[in-house]
């Protein structure tokens, strides 16, 4: 074989040489073959080998840069939702995590408007009942998604005493006081601050001395955080300048099949608490009693609809489930106890709740009647949503000092705290 070499070397000469050798059955080295193949494929075997050695050296020396990922960033966005009669603008804050989960929260009432959670196939649906307009929340909301206070749940006959002084509150749920009175915390526009770190929003307001009959200037702060573990964390803090009573919670109505689905009776509930707060016919506590042998035993997963029409007096008084279950004393590393797990067999969605509060109120939507239309004009019929509200026991202001009843009294110089974690997942 003879090739004529020109005075100016052709840069493709090595390639031509290798190619010619392969065409004339000459023996080609592995080096030559891979170089030929690489050129034909638009790459460089020599270059690739050099890059490989270079990258290996970088890795050993600790200079290797982390590979980029396609994870979506967490974010908080703000949009106008409506206006109050006095012109105050109400905004919606949307928390988004890296998994595509979104939570929409209004500064009106610190209200959770929507929670988009995935099912077992990765499909997202809103699992929180609510309205498309501010007017819906102002005019006809049965506490959808709101911060409830100054005292969530009921106080008997709207009365309690601190020391020698008796306080009279509104009896807006005859004959008792409910959820802070005629204008509770759910009916105010809260101050807002987007957290600098993470995906969260802080709501704050001062409830002045005498508001709805309660004593003391109460400075409140409620923080909502959405994590990349699909957890909605709610943290509450409050201080006062004189003794008062306090019980803050969130009143979201859940339907894990998707809000607008007509019933939650096919959901399955697990409430690990072995005791509940029994009530009279006006839903005021009478005693703490065992769940065993009653329709209120949810210590293993049970379909909600299985016993909700029971003739048991407690079911009759509540027109279904409207009771406080005791939360267990076993705590995780954050100091929270497992309070409830809810699951929808159809979609596979699950909600697990952990809290530092002594009780959780399970309300099965017994007063929804189809007269309210929510998102997208969907009607909300009887038991189309349920609430799981972490809190102290009902009527605790009138049970001060009694065994088994956590104090709800907050005094000057003390700090009220409450933390609840809602974890969403699917199976």
C-alpha positions in Angstrom: 0.0 0.0 0.0 1.4 3.4 -1.0 0.1 6.8 -0.3 1.5 10.1 -1.7 2.2 12.6 1.1 1.8 16.3 0.2 3.9 19.1 1.5 0.9 20.5 3.5 -0.4 17.7 5.6 -4.2 17.1 5.3 -5.7 17.2 8.8 -7.9 14.2 7.9 -4.8 12.1 7.0 -5.0 9.9 10.1 -8.7 9.2 9.4 -8.0 8.5 5.7 -5.2 6.1 6.7 -7.4 4.2 9.1 -10.3 4.1 6.7 -8.1 2.9 3.9 -6.7 0.2 6.1 -10.1 -1.1 7.0 -11.2 -1.2 3.4 -8.1 -3.3 2.3 -8.4 -5.8 5.2 -5.3 -4.4 6.9 -5.3 -4.9 10.7 -6.7 -1.9 12.5 -5.9 -1.3 16.2 -8.7 -0.7 18.7 -7.4 2.9 19.0 -7.8 3.4 15.3 -11.1 1.8 15.0 -12.7 3.8 17.8 -11.1 7.0 16.4 -12.7 6.2 13.0 -16.1 5.4 14.5 -16.0 8.5 16.6 -15.3 10.7 13.7 -18.1 9.1 11.7 -20.4 9.6 14.6 -19.4 13.2 15.1 -17.4 12.6 18.3 -13.8 12.2 19.3 -12.5 9.1 21.0 -9.3 10.9 22.0 -11.3 13.8 23.3 -13.7 11.5 25.2 -10.8 9.7 26.8 -9.3 13.0 27.8 -12.5 14.3 29.2 -13.0 11.1 31.2 -9.6 11.4 32.7 -10.1 15.1 33.4 -13.5 14.6 35.1 -12.1 11.7 37.2 -9.3 13.9 38.4 -11.7 16.7 39.3 -13.8 14.4 41.3 -10.8 13.1 43.3 -9.8 16.7 44.0 -13.3 17.7 45.1 -13.8 20.2 42.3 -16.7 18.4 40.6 -19.8 20.6 40.3 -23.2 19.2 41.4 -25.4 18.1 38.5 -28.4 20.3 37.8 -31.8 18.9 38.5 -35.2 19.6 37.1 -36.9 20.0 40.5 -39.4 22.8 40.5 -38.6 25.6 42.9 -40.9 26.4 45.9 -42.7 29.7 45.6 -45.3 32.0 47.0 -47.4 34.2 44.7 -49.9 36.9 45.5 -53.0 37.8 43.5 -56.0 40.1 44.2 -59.1 38.1 45.3 -61.6 40.9 46.1 -62.4 44.0 48.1 -64.1 44.6 51.4 -66.9 47.2 51.5 -64.5 49.8 52.9 -62.2 49.2 49.9 -59.6 47.0 51.7 -58.1 44.7 49.1 -58.2 41.0 50.0 -55.4 38.9 48.5 -54.8 35.2 47.8 -51.4 33.7 48.5 -50.6 30.5 46.6 -47.9 28.3 48.1 -46.3 25.8 45.7 -43.8 23.1 46.4 -41.4 21.1 44.2 -43.9 18.2 43.8 -46.6 20.4 42.2 -48.8 20.6 45.3 -50.4 24.0 45.8 -52.3 25.6 48.7 -54.2 28.9 48.2 -54.8 31.0 51.4 -56.7 34.3 51.8 -55.7 37.1 54.1 -59.4 37.3 54.9 -59.7 35.1 57.9 -56.4 33.4 57.2 -58.6 31.1 55.1 -57.4 28.0 53.4 -59.3 28.3 50.1 -57.9 25.4 48.2 -55.5 22.4 48.6 -54.4 20.7 45.4 -53.1 17.2 46.4 -52.2 14.2 44.2 -54.0 10.9 44.0 -52.3 7.5 43.5 -51.9 8.2 39.8 -50.4 11.6 40.3 -53.5 13.6 39.4 -54.1 16.8 41.4 -57.5 17.9 42.7 -58.6 20.5 45.1 -59.6 18.7 48.4 -60.8 21.8 50.3 -64.3 23.2 50.2 -64.6 26.9 49.5 -65.8 29.7 47.3 -64.7 31.5 44.1 -65.6 35.0 45.4 -65.0 37.0 48.6 -68.7 37.5 48.9 -69.2 33.8 49.4 -66.9 33.9 52.4 -68.4 37.1 53.8 -72.0 36.2 53.4 -72.6 32.5 53.7 -69.5 30.6 54.8 -69.9 28.0 57.5 -66.3 28.7 58.6 -64.8 27.2 55.4 -61.0 27.0 55.9 -60.6 29.8 58.4 -58.6 30.6 61.5 -61.2 30.1 64.3 -61.0 32.2 67.4 -60.6 33.8 69.9 -62.0 30.6 71.2 -62.8 27.8 68.8 -65.7 25.5 69.6 -68.4 26.1 72.3 -68.5 27.9 75.6 -71.6 27.1 77.7 -74.2 29.9 77.7 -71.4 32.3 76.5 -70.1 32.7 80.1 -66.9 32.2 81.9 -65.0 33.7 84.9 -61.4 34.7 85.5 -60.8 35.3 89.1 -63.8 37.1 90.5 -64.9 38.6 87.2 -67.5 37.0 84.9 -67.5 37.6 81.2 -70.6 37.4 79.0 -70.0 36.6 75.3 -72.5 36.4 72.4 -74.7 33.3 72.3 -74.4 32.9 68.5 -75.1 29.2 68.7 -78.1 29.2 71.1 -77.8 28.7 73.9 -74.0 28.7 73.6 -71.1 30.8 72.3 -69.3 29.3 69.2 -66.1 30.1 67.3 -65.4 33.5 68.8 -68.9 35.0 68.4 -70.7 37.1 65.9 -67.5 38.4 64.4 -64.7 36.0 65.1 -61.2 35.9 63.7 -62.6 34.5 60.5 -64.2 37.8 59.5 -61.2 40.0 59.6 -58.5 40.8 57.0 -55.2 39.9 58.6 -51.8 41.5 58.1 -49.5 39.4 56.0 -45.8 38.7 55.5 -44.2 36.3 53.1 -41.5 34.3 54.8 -38.0 34.8 53.5 -37.0 31.2 53.9 -39.1 28.3 52.6 -42.6 28.4 51.3 -44.8 30.1 53.9 -46.9 33.1 54.8 -47.4 34.7 58.2 -50.7 36.2 59.2 -51.0 38.5 62.2 -53.6 40.7 64.0 -54.3 42.2 67.4 -57.7 41.4 68.9 -58.4 44.4 71.1 -59.6 44.2 74.7 -63.3 43.7 74.7 -63.7 42.4 71.2 -66.7 40.0 71.3 -66.6 40.3 75.1 -63.1 38.8 75.6 -60.7 40.5 77.9 -57.2 41.6 77.0 -55.4 42.8 73.9 -54.4 39.6 72.2 -51.6 39.7 69.7 -51.8 36.7 67.4 -49.6 35.2 64.7 -50.5 32.2 62.5 -47.9 30.8 60.0 -48.7 28.4 57.1 -45.8 26.5 55.6 -45.9 24.1 52.7 -43.0 21.6 52.6 -41.6 19.4 49.9 -42.8 16.4 51.9 -46.4 17.6 51.0 -47.0 18.8 54.5 -49.1 21.8 55.4 -47.8 23.0 58.7 -49.8 25.5 60.8 -48.1 27.3 63.7 -50.0 29.6 66.1 -48.6 32.1 68.7 -50.3 34.6 70.9 -49.6 37.0 73.8 -51.9 39.1 76.0 -51.6 42.1 78.3 -54.2 40.6 80.8 -55.6 37.2 81.5 -57.9 35.8 78.8 -59.0 32.5 77.3 -57.7 31.2 73.9 -58.3 28.2 71.6 -57.2 28.8 68.0 -57.6 26.2 65.2 -58.1 25.9 61.5 -61.6 25.0 60.1 -60.9 23.5 56.7 -63.5 21.2 55.3 -61.8 18.2 53.5 -63.1 15.9 50.8 -60.2 13.7 49.6 -62.2 12.5 46.6 -62.2 16.1 45.4 -64.3 19.0 46.6 -67.7 18.9 45.0 -67.8 15.1 45.3 -71.2 14.6 47.0 -70.2 12.6 50.1 -67.4 11.8 52.5 -69.2 8.8 53.9 -67.0 6.4 51.9 -63.9 7.9 53.4 -62.2 5.8 56.1 -61.1 7.3 59.4 -58.5 6.4 62.0 -58.6 8.2 65.3 -56.1 6.6 67.6 -57.5 8.2 70.7 -59.3 5.8 73.1 -61.4 8.4 74.7 -63.7 11.2 73.6 -65.5 14.2 75.1 -69.2 13.2 75.6 -71.7 16.1 75.3 -75.3 17.0 76.2 -77.9 17.8 73.5 -76.4 21.3 73.1 -72.9 19.9 72.4 -71.5 21.1 75.8 -69.2 18.5 77.5 -70.5 16.3 80.2 -67.5 14.0 80.7 -64.6 12.1 79.1 -65.5 8.6 78.3 -64.1 5.5 76.4 -64.8 5.0 72.7 -64.8 1.2 73.1 -68.3 -0.3 72.3 -69.6 3.0 70.8 -70.0 4.3 67.3 -67.2 6.7 68.1 -64.6 4.0 68.1 -62.2 4.7 65.2 -59.1 3.1 66.7 -58.9 1.1 63.4 -59.8 2.3 59.9 -63.6 2.5 59.7 -65.9 3.8 56.9 -67.4 7.0 58.2 -70.9 6.1 56.9 -71.1 2.7 58.6 -72.4 4.0 61.9 -73.3 7.6 61.3 -77.1 6.9 61.5 -76.7 5.1 64.8 -79.4 5.5 67.5 -76.6 6.1 70.0 -77.4 9.3 72.0 -74.0 10.9 71.1 -74.7 10.5 67.4 -78.2 11.9 67.9 -76.9 15.0 69.8 -74.3 15.8 67.2 -76.6 14.9 64.2 -73.6 12.7 63.2 -70.0 13.2 64.4 -69.3 16.5 66.1 -67.1 15.5 69.0 -63.6 15.9 70.4 -61.3 12.8 70.5 -58.4 12.8 72.9 -55.0 12.8 71.3 -52.5 10.2 72.5 -49.4 11.0 74.6 -46.8 9.4 72.4 -44.9 12.2 70.7 -42.6 12.2 67.7 -39.2 14.1 67.6 -41.0 17.4 67.0 -43.1 16.9 70.1 -46.3 16.1 68.1 -48.7 13.2 68.5 -50.7 11.3 65.9 -54.2 12.7 66.0 -55.9 11.3 62.9 -55.5 9.6 59.5 -58.2 10.0 56.8 -58.2 8.1 53.5 -60.3 8.0 50.4 -60.2 4.4 48.9 -61.3 5.6 45.5 -58.5 8.1 44.8 -55.9 6.7 47.3 -55.4 10.1 48.8 -54.6 10.2 52.5 -54.3 12.9 55.2 -52.4 12.3 58.3 -52.5 14.8 61.2 -50.0 15.3 64.0 -50.4 18.0 66.7 -49.3 19.2 70.2 -52.9 19.8 71.2 -54.9 17.5 73.6 -57.9 17.0 71.3 -59.1 16.9 67.7 -62.7 17.7 66.8 -64.1 15.5 64.0 -67.1 17.2 62.4 -68.8 15.3 59.6 -70.5 18.2 57.8 -73.9 17.6 59.4 -75.2 21.1 58.6 -74.3 21.2 55.0 -77.6 20.9 53.1 -76.9 21.6 49.4 -78.0 25.3 49.7 -74.3 26.4 49.5 -72.6 26.3 46.1 -68.8 26.5 46.2 -66.0 26.4 43.6 -67.2 26.3 40.1 -70.8 26.4 41.2 -70.6 23.0 42.8 -73.3 22.3 45.4 -72.2 21.1 48.8 -74.8 18.6 50.1 -75.1 16.9 53.5 -71.8 15.5 54.6 -69.9 16.5 51.5 -67.0 17.7 53.6 -65.5 17.1 57.0 -63.4 19.0 59.5 -60.5 17.8 61.7 -59.8 20.6 64.1 -56.9 20.3 66.6 -57.6 22.2 69.9 -58.3 22.1 73.6 -61.6 20.6 74.8 -64.9 22.5 74.3 -66.0 24.7 77.2 -62.6 24.5 78.8 -63.0 28.1 80.2 -65.6 26.6 82.6 -63.4 23.5 83.5 -60.4 25.4 84.9 -58.4 23.3 87.2 -60.2 20.0 86.6 -58.2 16.9 86.1 -57.7 15.9 82.4 -58.6 19.4 81.1 -55.7 21.4 79.7 -55.8 25.0 80.7 -57.0 27.5 78.0 -56.1 30.5 80.1 -53.3 32.8 78.8 -51.9 35.4 81.2 -49.7 38.5 80.7 -46.1 37.4 80.1 -47.0 33.9 78.8 -46.8 32.7 75.2 -49.5 30.6 73.7 -48.3 28.1 71.0 -49.9 25.5 68.9 -48.6 23.4 66.1 -50.3 21.0 63.7 -48.9 19.2 60.6 -51.2 18.0 57.8 -49.4 15.4 55.7 -50.9 14.5 52.3 -49.9 11.4 50.4 -51.5 8.6 48.3 -51.5 4.8 48.3 
